Amino acid sequence: MKKRVALVLGSGGARGYAHIGVIEELERRGYDIACIAGCSMGAVIGGIYAAGKLPEYKAWIESLDYLDVLRLVDVSFRLGAIRGEKVFGKIREIVGEINIEDLRVPYTAVATDLTNQQEIWFQEGNLHSAMRASAAIPSLFTPVVQGNRTLVDGGLLNPLPIVPVVSSHCDLIVAVNLNSTNQKQYHLPVIERPPAVKKRFDALINSIGSHLPFRRKMDVAAGDVLRLEQDRLKATAATLPDPWLGQHDSESADPQGQQPAAAPSEPGAPKSASGSVIIDNVGPASLLDLINQSFEVMQTSLAQYKIAGYPPDILINVPKRVCRFFEFYKAPELIALGREIARDTLDRYEREH
């Protein structure tokens, strides 16, 4: 008989793609995911899975290269760097219009109500609205306003929402923590990428972060910066081989021009997006980095309190150092990493039980 699992998917920005690998490993082993609670990217992945559209979503995100991700960045400097309309518009297109109560498994999305300073659980109503509110990462995505409530990322108060599934009467509670600090043996798989395009993407992200004011008059200038960067990226991409489209020419490519995302180094050493080792005493590169790093520090501490208060039967820890909060172009690597960590964790659990 299949064991029924209550699955808790935590917040952690782009690391949330690891949830897909975890879900795939659970299903491969025959576990029955009977209910889901998620926060931020955990709410997004959990909601898409509950709607039965995870294969379509996975195919889309794995097809994205740097330029594709850049095109999804709709800049806004009002209350967040990105409006999120393009990203969530595509998710709406994949999932369709569906209410939470019509999903195939019970589902909870957790958001934070800034107005009333409290946690909000979405267990009914429009799925898309619930996912969008839960994933409104402060500084990155603009908040969601519903009536007199201003809703942002649930990770602000509860980055690992175990409580909503405690009464589910499932055989096991499996929680996926994306803010672990002690899993040094894991790192992203090595993959080759066009370095020039990648540097342009990183430069744009840093540019957005370093020009993050809270003044409306900066909107026009920000739009100009984005358009200029898009033009430069397109021009650069036209001269580069594209491994995603099968256009790599090994004879004409510069052998020094291709660099792996994770260059060889001391085992367990954290890597930057360009593959170089991150030195621990280097500070944030931009205001966006500063805000997101501060947010992650808070989430790491809160997650530990949630785990101590309601220990799950199985805790799958994804190290937060494997990628930056907003590196959403690393879906294939993060999915593979989630699958690997889930496999090792479940192996240990099954041996002990």
Residue pairs with C-beta under 8 A, 6 or more apart in sequence:
2 30
2 31
2 32
3 30
3 31
3 32
3 171
3 172
4 31
4 32
4 34
4 170
4 171
4 172
5 26
5 31
5 32
5 33
5 34
5 170
5 171
5 172
5 173
5 174
6 34
6 35
6 36
6 37
6 165
6 168
6 170
6 172
6 173
6 174
7 23
7 26
7 33
7 35
7 36
7 37
7 46
7 165
7 174
7 175
7 176
8 36
8 37
8 38
8 42
8 160
8 161
8 162
8 165
8 173
8 174
8 175
8 176
8 312
9 16
9 19
9 22
9 36
9 37
9 38
9 39
9 41
9 42
9 43
9 45
9 46
9 176
10 38
10 39
10 40
10 42
10 155
10 159
10 160
10 161
10 175
10 176
10 177
10 178
10 179
10 303
11 39
11 40
11 41
11 42
11 153
11 154
11 155
11 159
11 160
11 178
11 179
11 299
12 40
12 41
12 42
12 155
12 159
12 178
12 179
12 296
12 299
12 318
12 320
12 325
13 40
13 41
13 137
13 140
13 178
13 292
13 324
13 325
13 326
13 327
13 328
14 41
14 323
14 324
14 325
14 326
14 327
14 328
14 330
14 334
15 41
15 178
15 318
15 320
15 322
15 323
15 325
15 334
16 40
16 41
16 42
16 44
16 45
16 178
17 41
17 45
17 61
17 328
17 330
17 331
17 334
17 335
17 338
18 176
18 178
18 318
18 334
18 335
18 337
18 338
18 341
19 38
19 41
19 42
19 45
19 46
19 176
19 338
20 45
20 54
20 58
20 335
20 338
21 334
21 335
21 336
21 337
21 338
21 339
21 340
21 341
21 342
22 174
22 176
22 316
22 338
22 339
22 341
22 342
23 33
23 45
23 49
23 54
24 335
24 339
25 338
25 339
25 342
25 343
25 346
26 33
26 174
26 342
26 346
27 33
29 346
31 172
31 174
33 49
33 105
34 105
34 106
34 168
34 170
35 105
35 106
35 107
35 165
35 168
35 170
36 46
36 47
36 49
36 50
36 105
36 106
36 107
36 108
36 165
37 46
37 107
37 108
37 109
37 110
37 161
37 162
37 164
37 165
38 44
38 45
38 46
38 47
38 107
38 108
38 109
38 110
38 134
38 161
39 109
39 110
39 134
39 153
39 154
39 155
39 158
39 159
39 160
39 161
40 134
40 135
40 137
40 153
40 154
40 155
40 159
41 135
41 178
42 161
42 176
42 178
43 109
43 110
43 111
43 130
43 131
43 134
43 135
43 154
44 91
44 131
44 134
44 135
45 54
46 107
46 109
47 95
47 100
47 103
47 107
47 109
47 127
47 130
47 131
48 54
48 57
48 91
48 94
48 95
48 131
50 103
50 104
50 105
50 107
50 127
51 95
51 96
51 98
51 103
51 104
51 127
52 104
53 94
53 95
53 96
56 94
57 91
57 94
57 95
58 331
58 335
60 90
60 94
61 328
61 331
62 331
62 332
62 335
63 244
64 72
64 328
64 329
64 331
65 197
65 242
65 244
65 329
66 193
66 194
66 197
66 198
66 200
66 201
66 233
66 329
67 197
67 233
67 234
67 237
68 329
69 201
69 328
69 329
70 201
70 204
70 229
70 230
70 233
71 86
71 230
72 86
72 87
72 90
73 82
73 86
73 204
73 208
73 226
74 82
74 83
74 84
74 85
74 86
75 81
75 82
75 83
75 208
75 219
75 222
75 223
75 225
75 226
76 82
76 83
76 142
76 219
76 222
77 211
77 212
77 213
77 214
77 215
77 216
77 218
77 219
77 222
78 142
78 214
78 216
78 219
79 142
79 143
79 214
80 136
80 137
80 138
80 139
80 140
80 141
80 142
80 143
81 139
81 140
81 141
81 208
81 209
81 212
81 288
82 140
82 141
82 142
83 141
83 142
84 132
84 135
84 136
84 141
84 142
88 128
88 131
88 132
91 128
91 131
92 128
95 127
95 128
97 126
97 128
98 126
98 127
99 124
99 125
99 126
99 127
100 107
100 109
100 122
100 123
100 124
100 125
100 126
100 127
100 130
101 123
101 124
101 125
103 127
106 123
106 168
107 123
107 127
108 121
108 122
108 123
108 161
108 164
108 165
109 121
109 122
109 130
109 131
109 133
109 134
109 154
110 119
110 120
110 121
110 122
110 134
110 154
110 158
110 161
110 164
111 119
111 120
111 122
111 130
111 133
111 134
111 136
111 144
111 151
111 152
111 153
111 154
112 118
112 119
112 120
112 151
112 152
112 153
112 154
112 155
112 156
112 157
112 158
113 119
113 120
113 149
113 150
113 151
114 143
114 149
114 150
114 151
114 152
115 148
115 149
115 150
116 149
118 157
119 154
119 157
119 158
120 133
120 149
120 151
120 154
121 164
122 129
122 130
122 133
122 134
123 164
129 144
129 146
132 144
133 144
133 146
133 151
133 152
134 153
134 154
135 141
135 153
136 142
136 143
136 144
136 151
136 152
136 153
137 152
137 153
137 155
137 292
137 295
137 325
138 152
138 153
138 156
138 291
138 295
139 212
139 288
139 291
139 292
139 295
140 288
140 292
140 325
140 326
141 153
143 150
143 151
143 152
144 150
144 151
144 152
145 151
154 161
155 295
155 299
155 302
156 295
156 298
157 302
158 302
158 306
159 178
159 179
159 299
159 302
159 303
159 306
160 175
160 177
160 302
160 303
160 306
160 307
161 306
162 173
162 175
162 306
162 307
162 309
162 310
162 312
163 306
163 310
165 173
166 173
166 310
172 313
172 314
173 310
173 312
173 313
173 314
174 312
174 313
174 314
174 316
175 307
175 312
175 314
175 315
175 316
176 316
176 318
176 338
177 303
177 307
177 315
177 316
177 317
177 318
178 318
178 320
179 296
179 299
179 300
179 303
179 320
180 317
180 318
180 319
180 320
181 300
181 319
181 320
181 321
182 317
182 319
183 317
183 318
183 319
183 341
184 267
184 268
184 319
185 267
185 268
186 318
186 319
186 322
186 337
186 340
186 341
187 262
187 267
187 268
187 271
187 322
187 337
188 261
188 262
188 271
188 322
188 323
188 330
188 333
188 334
188 337
189 262
189 332
189 333
189 336
189 337
190 260
190 261
190 262
191 260
191 261
191 332
191 333
192 243
192 258
192 259
192 260
192 261
193 243
193 258
193 259
193 261
194 237
194 240
194 241
194 242
194 243
194 257
194 258
195 257
195 258
195 259
195 274
196 236
196 240
196 257
197 233
197 236
197 237
197 240
198 273
198 274
199 274
200 229
200 232
200 233
200 236
201 233
201 329
202 273
202 274
203 229
204 226
204 229
204 233
205 286
205 288
205 326
206 285
206 286
206 288
206 289
207 225
207 229
207 286
208 222
208 225
208 286
208 288
209 285
209 286
209 287
209 288
209 289
209 290
210 285
210 286
210 287
210 288
211 218
211 221
211 222
211 225
212 286
212 287
212 288
212 291
241 247
241 248
241 249
241 252
241 253
242 248
259 274
259 275
260 275
261 271
261 273
261 275
261 330
261 333
262 271
262 275
263 271
263 275
263 276
263 277
265 271
265 277
266 277
269 277
269 278
270 277
270 278
270 321
270 322
271 277
271 278
272 278
273 323
273 324
273 327
278 321
283 290
284 290
284 293
288 326
289 324
292 324
292 325
292 326
293 325
295 325
296 320
296 325
300 320
307 315
313 349
314 345
314 346
314 349
315 345
316 341
316 342
316 345
317 341
317 345
318 337
318 338
318 341
322 334
322 337
323 330
323 333
323 334
